[in-house]
Amino acid sequence: MKDITIDYALRATWQAVARMYNEEAKKFDSTMAIGFTLLSVDPKTGTPSTALGPKMGMEATSLSRILKRMEEQGLIERKPNPKDGRGVLIYLTEFGLEKRNDSKNVVLRFDESVKSNISEDKINSFFEVMETINELITEKNIYNNDNLMND
């Protein structure tokens, strides 16, 4: 069997995590995307709608659908941004704050479970590797010809 590539391991693991989060979210009549959005909105000051997409790494059209659904469910409300007359701030409603707390607890339980089964050294190494991968991508050093190996 060939070695598993790094991108395959990342993708397969993220898909498993996403499935797990969606299964948990169903128990709260929600989705992982809604939970992630709830966690991305500042619970005290709200968040500009234009900042939310980049913060979540999500395209505007996908985010618009999620925000519309969340507004219909009474999780968020949109208010004009007093600092930018064209902008909108997204605020969590009381119900949204409750659901945000549910989402936060699910994420913290997952984090706690992983950390209780993996040594601190390995967790630290994992974060170092993730940071390096992100830096390589940001600096566009992934496909530098000097780094490629020939089979």
Phi, psi and chi 1 to 4 in degrees:
 res  aa     phi    psi   chi1   chi2   chi3   chi4
   1 MET       -  138.6 -176.9  168.9  155.1      -
   2 LYS   -73.6  158.3  -71.9 -171.1  173.8 -173.0
   3 ASP   -65.2  145.9  -70.3  -22.3      -      -
   4 ILE   -78.9  134.7  -66.3  174.8      -      -
   5 THR   -78.2  158.3   60.5      -      -      -
   6 ILE   -61.3  -43.9  -68.1  168.1      -      -
   7 ASP   -64.6  -35.3   78.8  -58.1      -      -
   8 TYR   -64.3  -45.7  176.6   85.3      -      -
   9 ALA   -62.1  -42.6      -      -      -      -
  10 LEU   -61.7  -48.6  -73.2  168.9      -      -
  11 ARG   -64.6  -47.2 -173.5  174.4   55.6 -109.6
  12 ALA   -63.5  -41.0      -      -      -      -
  13 THR   -66.9  -44.2  -58.4      -      -      -
  14 TRP   -63.0  -38.9  176.2 -113.9      -      -
  15 GLN   -63.5  -38.6  -73.4  173.9  -16.9      -
  16 ALA   -65.5  -42.0      -      -      -      -
  17 VAL   -63.9  -44.6  169.7      -      -      -
  18 ALA   -61.5  -43.1      -      -      -      -
  19 ARG   -60.0  -45.2  -94.4 -167.2  -47.8  -82.2
  20 MET   -61.4  -45.9  175.4 -158.7   63.6      -
  21 TYR   -64.1  -39.4  -83.2  150.4      -      -
  22 ASN   -66.1  -37.4  -88.5  -44.9      -      -
  23 GLU   -63.9  -42.6  -73.3  173.1   14.6      -
  24 GLU   -64.6  -43.3  -82.9  -58.9  -54.8      -
  25 ALA   -61.7  -34.8      -      -      -      -
  26 LYS   -58.4  -33.9  -79.8 -178.0 -171.1  174.6
  27 LYS   -63.2  -21.2  -63.4  175.3 -175.7  175.6
  28 PHE  -109.9   17.2  -61.4   95.5      -      -
  29 ASP    53.3   47.5  -65.9  -39.5      -      -
  30 SER  -140.1 -170.7 -169.1      -      -      -
  31 THR  -135.0  164.5   66.1      -      -      -
  32 MET   -60.9  -40.8 -178.7 -172.6   77.0      -
  33 ALA   -61.3  -41.1      -      -      -      -
  34 ILE   -67.3  -43.3  -72.0  174.0      -      -
  35 GLY   -59.7  -43.3      -      -      -      -
  36 PHE   -63.4  -40.1 -173.5   39.0      -      -
  37 THR   -65.7  -44.0  -53.3      -      -      -
  38 LEU   -57.1  -39.4  -70.9  167.7      -      -
  39 LEU   -75.6  -18.9  -67.8  170.7      -      -
  40 SER   -90.3  -16.5  -61.8      -      -      -
  41 VAL   -86.8  129.6  173.1      -      -      -
  42 ASP   -64.1  119.6 -173.1  -61.4      -      -
  43 PRO   -68.7  -18.3   22.8  -29.3      -      -
  44 LYS  -100.7  -46.4  -68.0 -175.7  174.4   86.8
  45 THR  -106.7   -1.7   61.5      -      -      -
  46 GLY    73.7  175.5      -      -      -      -
  47 THR  -138.1  133.8  -58.6      -      -      -
  48 PRO   -59.9  135.9  -19.3   29.2      -      -
  49 SER   -59.4  -32.6   58.2      -      -      -
  50 THR   -71.2  -22.3   52.8      -      -      -
  51 ALA   -87.4  -20.0      -      -      -      -
  52 LEU   -67.4  -45.6 -153.4   47.0      -      -
  53 GLY   -57.7  -55.3      -      -      -      -
  54 PRO   -60.2  -37.2  -24.2   32.1      -      -
  55 LYS   -62.2  -34.6 -177.3  177.0 -176.6  179.9
  56 MET   -96.0   -6.5  -63.7  172.8   61.7      -
  57 GLY    68.0   39.2      -      -      -      -
  58 MET  -125.6  145.0 -169.4  176.5  -86.7      -
  59 GLU   -70.4  150.5  -65.9  -64.8  -37.2      -
  60 ALA   -59.9  -39.3      -      -      -      -
  61 THR   -66.2  -41.7   52.8      -      -      -
  62 SER   -64.5  -43.6  -61.1      -      -      -
  63 LEU   -64.4  -38.9 -178.1   59.4      -      -
  64 SER   -58.5  -42.7  -68.4      -      -      -
  65 ARG   -63.4  -43.6  -76.2 -167.3  -58.8  -89.9
  66 ILE   -64.2  -45.7  -67.3  168.5      -      -
  67 LEU   -62.8  -39.4  -68.0  175.6      -      -
  68 LYS   -61.5  -45.6 -177.2  176.2 -174.3 -138.9
  69 ARG   -63.6  -41.4 -177.2  169.0  174.3 -149.9
  70 MET   -65.1  -37.5  -68.9  175.3   71.6      -
  71 GLU   -65.8  -42.4 -164.5  168.3   27.2      -
  72 GLU   -62.9  -32.3  -70.5  167.9   -6.1      -
  73 GLN   -84.1   -3.5  -66.9  175.6  -20.8      -
  74 GLY    78.2   22.7      -      -      -      -
  75 LEU   -87.7  -30.5  -64.1  166.1      -      -
  76 ILE  -134.6  164.6   62.0  164.1      -      -
  77 GLU  -138.6  148.4   55.3 -172.8   -1.5      -
  78 ARG  -104.3  134.9  -58.0  174.0 -158.3 -128.3
  79 LYS  -132.9  148.2  -64.7 -179.4 -179.3  175.7
  80 PRO   -58.5  142.3  -19.3   28.5      -      -
  81 ASN   -81.8  115.7 -173.6  -18.7      -      -
  82 PRO   -64.2  -21.5   17.4  -23.8      -      -
  83 LYS   -89.5  -14.4  -64.7  178.6 -177.3  173.5
  84 ASP  -145.1  102.1  175.0    5.7      -      -
  85 GLY   -55.9  -25.2      -      -      -      -
  86 ARG   -88.4  -17.5  -60.3  167.4  -63.9  156.0
  87 GLY   -88.6  166.0      -      -      -      -
  88 VAL  -129.4  138.6  173.8      -      -      -
  89 LEU  -101.7  139.5  -68.9  173.3      -      -
  90 ILE  -100.6  124.2  -53.8  -63.3      -      -
  91 TYR  -118.2  147.2  -71.7   93.0      -      -
  92 LEU   -84.1  137.8  -60.5  176.6      -      -
  93 THR   -80.1  175.7   62.6      -      -      -
  94 GLU   -56.9  -42.6  -74.2  -59.9  -42.9      -
  95 PHE   -64.0  -40.7 -177.9   53.9      -      -
  96 GLY   -61.8  -39.1      -      -      -      -
  97 LEU   -65.0  -39.0  -71.7  167.2      -      -
  98 GLU   -62.4  -46.6  -71.7  173.9   29.2      -
  99 LYS   -67.5  -32.6  -69.5  -65.1 -174.1  178.2
 100 ARG   -63.1  -41.7 -178.2 -176.2 -166.7  -82.2
 101 ASN   -62.4  -41.3 -163.0   44.3      -      -
 102 ASP   -58.6  -46.6  -67.9  -21.3      -      -
 103 SER   -62.7  -43.4  -64.1      -      -      -
 104 LYS   -60.9  -42.1 -176.8  177.0  177.3 -179.4
 105 ASN   -63.9  -39.3  -72.3  -26.6      -      -
 106 VAL   -63.2  -45.7  167.9      -      -      -
 107 VAL   -63.1  -44.2  169.7      -      -      -
 108 LEU   -66.2  -36.8  -68.4  175.6      -      -
 109 ARG   -63.7  -42.8  -84.0 -161.6  -30.7  -96.6
 110 PHE   -61.4  -48.7  170.9   71.7      -      -
 111 ASP   -58.0  -46.1 -156.7   56.7      -      -
 112 GLU   -63.2  -41.7 -173.2  177.9  -61.0      -
 113 SER   -62.7  -45.3  177.7      -      -      -
 114 VAL   -64.1  -47.1  170.6      -      -      -
 115 LYS   -65.5  -26.9  -73.6  179.1  177.4  177.0
 116 SER   -80.6  -10.1   69.9      -      -      -
 117 ASN  -112.1   -1.7  -76.1  -79.1      -      -
 118 ILE  -134.2  137.9  -61.0  174.7      -      -
 119 SER   -63.8  154.8   72.6      -      -      -
 120 GLU   -60.0  -38.2 -173.7  176.0  -12.1      -
 121 ASP   -61.1  -42.9  -75.4  -15.1      -      -
 122 LYS   -68.0  -38.7  -74.6 -175.6  178.0 -179.3
 123 ILE   -61.8  -45.7  -66.3  -74.3      -      -
 124 ASN   -61.5  -41.6  -69.7  -22.0      -      -
 125 SER   -62.9  -41.1  -66.6      -      -      -
 126 PHE   -57.6  -48.1  167.9   78.9      -      -
 127 PHE   -65.8  -35.1  -77.7  114.7      -      -
 128 GLU   -63.3  -43.5  -73.7  175.8   23.6      -
 129 VAL   -63.7  -45.2  169.2      -      -      -
 130 MET   -61.2  -40.9  -66.1  -63.1  102.6      -
 131 GLU   -63.3  -42.8 -175.8  177.5  -23.9      -
 132 THR   -64.5  -43.9  -59.9      -      -      -
 133 ILE   -59.3  -46.0  -70.3  170.9      -      -
 134 ASN   -62.4  -40.5  -80.8  -45.7      -      -
 135 GLU   -64.1  -43.3  -73.2  171.5    2.2      -
 136 LEU   -60.5  -41.6  -72.4  169.7      -      -
 137 ILE   -68.1  -46.9  -68.1  168.0      -      -
 138 THR   -60.4  -41.5  -59.8      -      -      -
 139 GLU   -83.5    1.0  -64.0  166.6    5.8      -
 140 LYS    56.4   39.4  -59.0 -171.6 -176.2  -23.4
 141 ASN  -100.4    9.7  -78.7  -24.1      -      -
 142 ILE   -69.5  -44.6  -66.3  -68.4      -      -
 143 TYR  -105.4   29.4  -65.9  107.6      -      -
 144 ASN   -64.1  123.5  178.3  -21.2      -      -
 145 ASN   -57.3  -27.0  -72.9  -25.7      -      -
 146 ASP   -68.0  -22.2  -65.3  -19.0      -      -
 147 ASN   -90.8  -11.2  -66.8  -25.5      -      -
 148 LEU   -81.8  141.0  -64.5  177.6      -      -
 149 MET  -106.9  144.5  -66.1  176.9   54.5      -
 150 ASN   -92.8  140.2  -66.3  -36.6      -      -
 151 ASP   -75.3      -  -72.7  -31.0      -      -
